[in-house]
């Protein structure tokens, strides 16, 4: 074969197939992903939210009153994960206070400590505040206020360095002297985890209930619908107050109480999808082949309802976080002392002279909910068939 013939043969070859990489997607899912990326506001909101969520998951490494690592007398310690007794460092308490100057000097004399950027946890009380709690952010203090506060911890012959000698509270403290940034980080983590768990379990229960109603129809659908109507009409807040009177409110107690009612939100959507698709030809063909009802629901009908579920999921997560925040603000949420965004807003209402409490709490909640709404809109558009089949 001549060189020219070989070149002509190469020009008529089919183009190489596109390599999928580690994530194998169907053409439809590829179009949905491209549609999601095309919505710049929702796409970047997703990455901003994930960045904030990952930072919140690592709150122990960003805001903690215990060092991440410590080297003491030739031994590597992990105070952020392991609780060491104080007698290990020459003290006598059951739990080591690494912020104690005596303990800090002892460790520094025989090793070193690696601290997180913020040396406060969500429950750390700053006992050396320059002003009465709630104390404003350190960068808002005057030089005289810093000098007065720094003078309390000076040693003989040590110069007064003013604000540079203080531990910074970047967004101030609450009315108990706890750092606001630390409580925002831990509160963000609890809110999102609570919302994710509640939204996931609610979606599973709601999809299952809607699938049974829509697939079987008839009396099953009628009984379920009447039950859901009665169940939805119950006053949730009053029931929560009654249950809280004899049960100590906690993370899982509150999760269980809210789960009793939150599963209803997806039932009607999934039921409508199953009512529409249960008499399609491929479903009748599956029945004729002898497939069980469970197999037909899971393999043939449930994928159609998954689209509606995924579309509503960001908004259900948004609603779950809002519910927790509202209950904490009313005093029926997490136990006192827990890092909560709603509790921070409650403190802001009680301390109008400390505007940093309300402004920071409102900013974080507004940012979190706005990002979830933008992500939800992008997911809704990505699963819209009218936009994927133009």
QUIJODA-V534823 format. One record per pair of residues at least 12 apart in sequence whose C-alpha atoms are under 10 Angstrom apart, sorted by the first residue. I is the first residue (numbers start at 1). J is the second residue. Records with the same first field share a line. If there is no record, write none. Layout:
# QUIJODA-V534823
I: J ; J
This chain:
# QUIJODA-V534823
28: 383 ; 385 ; 388 ; 389
29: 382 ; 383 ; 388
30: 388
31: 382 ; 383 ; 387 ; 388 ; 389
32: 379 ; 380 ; 381 ; 382 ; 383 ; 384 ; 385 ; 387 ; 388
33: 379 ; 382 ; 383
34: 382 ; 388
35: 378 ; 379 ; 381 ; 382 ; 383 ; 384 ; 387 ; 388
36: 375 ; 377 ; 378 ; 379 ; 380 ; 381 ; 382 ; 383
37: 378 ; 379 ; 382
38: 378 ; 381 ; 382
39: 374 ; 375 ; 377 ; 378 ; 379 ; 381 ; 382
40: 374 ; 375 ; 378
41: 371 ; 374 ; 375 ; 377 ; 378
42: 371 ; 372 ; 373 ; 374 ; 375 ; 376 ; 377 ; 378 ; 379 ; 381
43: 371 ; 374 ; 375 ; 378 ; 379
44: 371 ; 374 ; 375
45: 367 ; 368 ; 370 ; 371 ; 372 ; 373 ; 374 ; 375 ; 376 ; 378
46: 371 ; 372 ; 373 ; 374 ; 375 ; 376 ; 378
47: 371 ; 375
48: 368 ; 371
49: 367 ; 368 ; 369 ; 370 ; 371 ; 372 ; 375
50: 371
52: 185 ; 188 ; 189 ; 368
53: 185 ; 188 ; 189 ; 192 ; 193 ; 368
54: 189
55: 185 ; 186 ; 188 ; 189
56: 182 ; 184 ; 185 ; 186 ; 187 ; 188 ; 189 ; 190 ; 192
57: 185 ; 186 ; 188 ; 189 ; 190 ; 192 ; 193
58: 185 ; 186 ; 189
59: 116 ; 118 ; 121 ; 122 ; 182 ; 183 ; 184 ; 185 ; 186 ; 187 ; 188 ; 189
60: 80 ; 81 ; 116 ; 118 ; 120 ; 121 ; 122 ; 182 ; 185 ; 186
61: 80 ; 115 ; 116 ; 117 ; 118 ; 119
62: 115 ; 116 ; 117 ; 118 ; 119 ; 120 ; 121 ; 181 ; 182 ; 185
63: 115 ; 116 ; 117 ; 118 ; 119 ; 120 ; 121 ; 122 ; 179 ; 181 ; 182 ; 183 ; 185 ; 186
64: 80 ; 115 ; 116 ; 117 ; 118 ; 119 ; 120 ; 121 ; 122 ; 123 ; 124 ; 182
65: 79 ; 80 ; 97 ; 98 ; 99 ; 115 ; 116 ; 118 ; 119 ; 120 ; 121 ; 122 ; 123 ; 124 ; 125
66: 78 ; 79 ; 80 ; 81 ; 82 ; 83 ; 96 ; 97 ; 98 ; 99 ; 113 ; 114 ; 115 ; 116 ; 119 ; 120 ; 121
67: 79 ; 80 ; 81 ; 98 ; 99 ; 112 ; 113 ; 114 ; 115 ; 116 ; 119
68: 80 ; 81 ; 82 ; 113 ; 114 ; 115 ; 116
69: 81 ; 112 ; 113 ; 114 ; 115 ; 116
70: 107 ; 108 ; 111 ; 112 ; 113 ; 114 ; 115
71: 107 ; 108 ; 110 ; 111 ; 112 ; 113 ; 114
72: 88 ; 89 ; 106 ; 107 ; 108 ; 109 ; 110 ; 111 ; 112 ; 113
73: 89 ; 107 ; 109 ; 110 ; 111 ; 112
74: 110 ; 111
75: 111
76: 111 ; 112 ; 113
77: 113
78: 113 ; 114
79: 96 ; 98 ; 113 ; 114
80: 115 ; 116
83: 95 ; 96
84: 96 ; 97
85: 97
86: 98 ; 103
89: 102 ; 103 ; 104 ; 106 ; 107 ; 110
90: 102 ; 103 ; 106 ; 107
91: 103 ; 106
98: 113 ; 119
99: 119 ; 120
101: 153
118: 167 ; 168 ; 169 ; 170 ; 179 ; 181 ; 182
119: 167 ; 168 ; 169 ; 179 ; 182
120: 167 ; 168 ; 169 ; 178 ; 179 ; 180 ; 181 ; 182 ; 183
121: 178 ; 179 ; 180 ; 181 ; 182 ; 183 ; 185 ; 186 ; 339
122: 178 ; 179 ; 180 ; 181 ; 182 ; 183 ; 184 ; 185 ; 186 ; 187 ; 337 ; 338 ; 339 ; 340
123: 176 ; 177 ; 178 ; 179 ; 182 ; 183 ; 337 ; 338 ; 339
124: 176 ; 177 ; 178 ; 179 ; 182 ; 183
125: 173 ; 174 ; 176 ; 177 ; 178 ; 179
126: 167 ; 169 ; 173 ; 176 ; 177 ; 178 ; 179
127: 176 ; 177 ; 178
128: 149 ; 150 ; 152 ; 153 ; 166 ; 167 ; 177
129: 145 ; 146 ; 149 ; 150 ; 166 ; 167 ; 169 ; 172 ; 173 ; 177
130: 144 ; 145 ; 146 ; 147 ; 148 ; 149 ; 150 ; 152 ; 163 ; 166
131: 145 ; 146 ; 148 ; 149 ; 177
132: 173 ; 175 ; 176 ; 177
133: 172 ; 173 ; 174 ; 175 ; 176 ; 177 ; 178 ; 351 ; 354
134: 172 ; 173 ; 174 ; 175 ; 176 ; 177 ; 178 ; 179 ; 180 ; 347 ; 348 ; 351 ; 353 ; 354 ; 355 ; 356 ; 357
135: 169 ; 171 ; 172 ; 173 ; 174 ; 175 ; 176 ; 177 ; 178 ; 179 ; 354 ; 356
136: 169 ; 170 ; 171 ; 172 ; 173 ; 174 ; 353 ; 354 ; 355 ; 356 ; 357
137: 168 ; 169 ; 170 ; 171 ; 172 ; 173 ; 179 ; 180 ; 356
138: 163 ; 164 ; 166 ; 167 ; 168 ; 169 ; 170 ; 171 ; 172 ; 173
139: 163 ; 168 ; 169 ; 170 ; 171 ; 172
140: 170 ; 171 ; 172
141: 163
142: 162 ; 163
143: 161 ; 162 ; 163
144: 162 ; 163
145: 162 ; 163
146: 160 ; 161 ; 162 ; 163 ; 164 ; 165 ; 166
147: 160 ; 161 ; 162 ; 163 ; 164 ; 165 ; 166
148: 160 ; 162 ; 163
149: 162 ; 163 ; 165 ; 166
150: 162 ; 163 ; 164 ; 165 ; 166 ; 167
151: 165 ; 166
153: 165 ; 166
169: 181 ; 182
170: 182
171: 184 ; 356 ; 357 ; 359 ; 360
172: 354 ; 356 ; 357 ; 360
173: 354 ; 356 ; 357
174: 344 ; 347 ; 348 ; 351 ; 354 ; 356 ; 357
175: 344 ; 347 ; 348 ; 350 ; 351 ; 354 ; 357
176: 337 ; 347
180: 339 ; 344 ; 356 ; 357 ; 360 ; 361
181: 360 ; 361
182: 339
183: 337 ; 338 ; 339 ; 340 ; 341 ; 344 ; 361
184: 339 ; 340 ; 341 ; 344 ; 360 ; 361 ; 364 ; 365
185: 339 ; 340 ; 341 ; 364
186: 338 ; 339 ; 340 ; 341
187: 325 ; 338 ; 339 ; 340 ; 341 ; 342 ; 343 ; 344 ; 361 ; 364
188: 321 ; 339 ; 340 ; 341 ; 364 ; 365 ; 368
189: 339 ; 340
190: 251 ; 321 ; 324 ; 334 ; 338 ; 339 ; 340 ; 341
191: 317 ; 320 ; 321 ; 322 ; 323 ; 324 ; 325 ; 339 ; 340 ; 341 ; 342 ; 365 ; 368
192: 317 ; 318 ; 320 ; 321 ; 324 ; 368
193: 317 ; 321
194: 251 ; 252 ; 254 ; 255 ; 317 ; 320 ; 321 ; 324
195: 255 ; 314 ; 316 ; 317 ; 318 ; 319 ; 320 ; 321 ; 322 ; 323 ; 324
196: 313 ; 314 ; 316 ; 317 ; 318 ; 320 ; 321
197: 255 ; 259 ; 317 ; 320
198: 255 ; 256 ; 258 ; 259 ; 262 ; 263 ; 316 ; 317 ; 319 ; 320 ; 321
199: 259 ; 262 ; 263 ; 312 ; 313 ; 314 ; 315 ; 316 ; 317 ; 318 ; 319 ; 320 ; 321
200: 263 ; 313 ; 316 ; 317
201: 255 ; 259 ; 262 ; 263
202: 258 ; 259 ; 260 ; 261 ; 262 ; 263 ; 264 ; 265 ; 266 ; 267 ; 313 ; 316
203: 262 ; 263 ; 264 ; 265 ; 266 ; 267 ; 309 ; 310 ; 312 ; 313 ; 316
204: 263 ; 266 ; 309
205: 259 ; 262 ; 263 ; 264 ; 266 ; 267
206: 262 ; 263 ; 264 ; 265 ; 266 ; 267 ; 268 ; 269 ; 270 ; 271 ; 309
207: 263 ; 264 ; 265 ; 266 ; 267 ; 268 ; 269 ; 270 ; 271 ; 302 ; 305 ; 306 ; 309
208: 263 ; 266 ; 267 ; 270 ; 271 ; 297 ; 302
209: 221 ; 224 ; 263 ; 264 ; 266 ; 267 ; 268 ; 270 ; 271
210: 224 ; 225 ; 264 ; 266 ; 267 ; 268 ; 269 ; 270 ; 271 ; 272 ; 273 ; 274 ; 275 ; 305
211: 267 ; 268 ; 269 ; 270 ; 271 ; 272 ; 273 ; 274 ; 275 ; 297 ; 298 ; 301 ; 302 ; 305
212: 224 ; 267 ; 270 ; 271 ; 274 ; 293 ; 294 ; 297
213: 225 ; 267 ; 268 ; 270 ; 271 ; 272 ; 274 ; 275
214: 267 ; 268 ; 269 ; 270 ; 271 ; 272 ; 273 ; 274 ; 275 ; 276 ; 277 ; 278
215: 271 ; 272 ; 273 ; 274 ; 275 ; 276 ; 277 ; 278 ; 279 ; 293 ; 296 ; 297 ; 301
216: 274 ; 275 ; 278 ; 293
217: 271 ; 274 ; 275 ; 278
221: 271
225: 267 ; 268
228: 261 ; 264 ; 267 ; 268
229: 264
231: 260 ; 261 ; 264
232: 260 ; 261 ; 262 ; 264 ; 265
233: 261
234: 261
236: 257 ; 258 ; 260 ; 261
237: 258 ; 327 ; 332
239: 257
240: 254 ; 257 ; 258 ; 327 ; 332 ; 333
241: 331 ; 332 ; 333
243: 257
244: 257 ; 332 ; 333
245: 332
248: 334 ; 335
249: 332 ; 333 ; 334 ; 335 ; 336
250: 332 ; 333 ; 334 ; 335 ; 336 ; 338
251: 333 ; 334 ; 335 ; 338
252: 334
253: 333 ; 334
254: 324 ; 327 ; 332 ; 333 ; 334
255: 320 ; 324 ; 333
258: 320 ; 323 ; 324
259: 320
262: 316 ; 319 ; 320
263: 316
265: 312 ; 316
266: 308 ; 309 ; 312 ; 313 ; 316
267: 309
269: 305 ; 308 ; 309 ; 312
270: 301 ; 302 ; 304 ; 305 ; 306 ; 307 ; 308 ; 309
271: 305
272: 305
273: 301 ; 302 ; 304 ; 305 ; 306 ; 307 ; 308
274: 297 ; 301 ; 302 ; 304 ; 305
275: 301
276: 301
277: 300 ; 301 ; 302 ; 304 ; 305
278: 296 ; 297 ; 300 ; 301
280: 301
282: 296 ; 300 ; 301
283: 296 ; 297 ; 300 ; 301
284: 296
286: 300
307: 379 ; 380 ; 382 ; 383 ; 384
308: 380 ; 383 ; 384
310: 376 ; 379 ; 380 ; 383
311: 375 ; 376 ; 377 ; 378 ; 379 ; 380 ; 381 ; 382 ; 383 ; 384
312: 376 ; 377 ; 379 ; 380
313: 372 ; 376 ; 379 ; 380
314: 369 ; 371 ; 372 ; 373 ; 374 ; 375 ; 376 ; 377 ; 379 ; 380
315: 369 ; 372 ; 373 ; 374 ; 375 ; 376 ; 377
316: 372 ; 376
317: 369 ; 372 ; 373 ; 376
318: 368 ; 369 ; 370 ; 371 ; 372 ; 373 ; 376
319: 369
321: 341 ; 365 ; 368 ; 369
322: 342 ; 365 ; 369
323: 342
324: 340 ; 341 ; 342
325: 340 ; 341 ; 342 ; 343 ; 344 ; 345 ; 365
326: 341 ; 342 ; 343 ; 345 ; 346
327: 342 ; 343
328: 340 ; 341 ; 342 ; 343 ; 344 ; 345 ; 346
329: 341 ; 342 ; 343 ; 344 ; 345 ; 346 ; 347 ; 349
330: 342 ; 343 ; 345 ; 346
331: 343 ; 346
340: 361
341: 358 ; 360 ; 361 ; 362 ; 364 ; 365
342: 361 ; 362 ; 365
343: 361
344: 357 ; 358 ; 360 ; 361 ; 362
345: 357 ; 358 ; 359 ; 360 ; 361 ; 362 ; 365
346: 358 ; 361
347: 361
348: 360 ; 361 ; 362
